[in-house]
Amino acid sequence: MLRKKQALSTKPHDNKGSMLSISYLLITAFIMLGAAFIVMSINGSRTTERQKRTTLVFHIAEAGIERILYDLRQDYVNDLTNPSWMDGNINGFAIGPNTTNFYNVGYGSTSINGGSYTVQLRNVSGSADAIWARSTGTLGDVQQTIEVYAKIINVSPWNNAIFAGRGSAGTMINGNSNVYGSVHILGTGLQATDFAINLGGTPVIVGNNYSNLPAALRAKVPALPTTVVNGETVETLNAVLRVKRGIVGLNGSGTVGRANAMGNAYKETVDGTYVTNGYGGNQGTNNVYSDNGVNNAYDLANVSSFPSLSDPYGGYSSYQQYIRANSLVITNPADLATLANIRPNSNFSFSSPQGSIQMDGNGNLTISGMVYIANGGSLNTSKIGNNKTISYTGSGSILAEGNVQIDTDLVTNGNNSFPANALGIMTPNGIGFNEADIDVMGLFYAEGTVTVQKQTNIVGSIVSNYFNMSTNIPSIYQVPDIINSMPAGIISRNPSFFMKIISWRKL
């Protein structure tokens, strides 16, 4: 019995099978882990590659957007007569318009970085200068689409009722005046706490329609374009307010735009306000009626500057010298005296191949080309008795070295006659309008100050460093078509376009 027990207790264990099984399990586990790492590595590489391609294809789509934005801008730059994105031709491509569906731009093969892009456009109903653009980049099985809403802006100073630069007396526009149309103020030299505009009383600045334009003047200008507001078709000046530097002060009943009123044919609210330093006065933002609110800063960066007669131009030391070299130049003292005292019954004629100005003794003035009033000469009009009307025909510009004083009606002759007929008046000094109840039509440039003392209706545009408006509520009415009918010689005559991206998104 003892031997049997001893034998049983001393018999060796056989662990070879167990160790082999464990080895197999470990090997299998290592193989599976290795495979997992390989799969993860492959997937990571694929993910990295796809991310790389996604980034690359996004840049390809961006290239398509940049190309179409270039062509859209060039369409305006190259068409100086009637630029539009609704005329079926965009920079040489016979495409569109279509306000319902996107349509292809025929760029053909657009291979770039191993991929390609396709570009589409969709027009905006009622707008020749706004458009939707899409660009889809493709690289293999990866696609990215970018969509932008773009608008072209003519930043010419004449594309405003008032364009103001530097104000040596501080405030650019003060007093009590109605301004119907866009207002663009650079505020050069102002501090952020200075007023660029300081209006009191009951004026509206940046009125957006012709509701108050006298019928006799309205008959002389083109009808305004229309838009749809709350289901109503209404006329609009597409007016905006831009103030790069300085505060807009609104006091009393003075407003930017007006509150929308249903049931009439006018758009009251302004299309937009872009004021960097905000609003002041005892009303401030309470009296601003704008489609984009009151919190938008100046939006044109540094693309606009005040045009100076001292700026070099066309190989000449200054624009003023260019005008003198290419104009009818008045130097004779007797002729200078005549132009310094023009009346409705004046009778004179000065002409050369470069320009001419004449009156027939019956209140009719004819202008053409460019006229330069030299030797410090002034240009003044004044009434004779109760007769204060001078009607003009033709298109041309006058630059007077001295001051300019307009104290008569100075209007185009006949219905629908402005701006087909357009008089431009320039001076390195000041322009004054001091007679009560006169109507004036044209483009007026003063490097100094424009002063309006009485109830004057000015139809056209004013460009000046400083404006002094009286408390007698003069009114200024922009005529948008003027930028397509600029008289010869007027400063900053050529349009300048800025492409503004209103919205941008990745689809």
Beta strands, then each sheet from edge to edge (+ up, - down):
strand 1: 103-104
strand 2: 116-124
strand 3: 127-139
strand 4: 142-154
strand 5: 162-166
strand 6: 173-175
strand 7: 178-180
strand 8: 183-188
strand 9: 195-199
strand 10: 204-207
strand 11: 226-229
strand 12: 232-235
strand 13: 240-243
strand 14: 247-250
strand 15: 255-256
strand 16: 272-275
strand 17: 279-280
strand 18: 328-330
strand 19: 347-352
strand 20: 355-360
strand 21: 364-373
strand 22: 379-382
strand 23: 389-400
strand 24: 404-407
strand 25: 409-412
strand 26: 422-427
strand 27: 431-433
strand 28: 438-452
strand 29: 456-469
strand 30: 475-477
strand 31: 497-506
sheet 1: 1+ 2- 3+ 4- 31+
sheet 2: 15+ 10+ 7+ 30+ 29+ 5+ 8+ 13+ 16+
sheet 3: 15+ 10+ 7+ 30+ 29+ 6+ 9+ 14+ 17+
sheet 4: 15+ 10+ 7+ 30+ 29+ 28+ 26+ 23+ 21+ 18+
sheet 5: 15+ 10+ 7+ 30+ 29+ 28+ 27+ 24+ 22+
sheet 6: 15+ 10+ 7+ 30+ 29+ 28+ 26+ 23+ 25+
sheet 7: 15+ 10+ 7+ 30+ 29+ 28+ 26+ 23+ 21+ 20- 19+
sheet 8: 11+ 12-
end
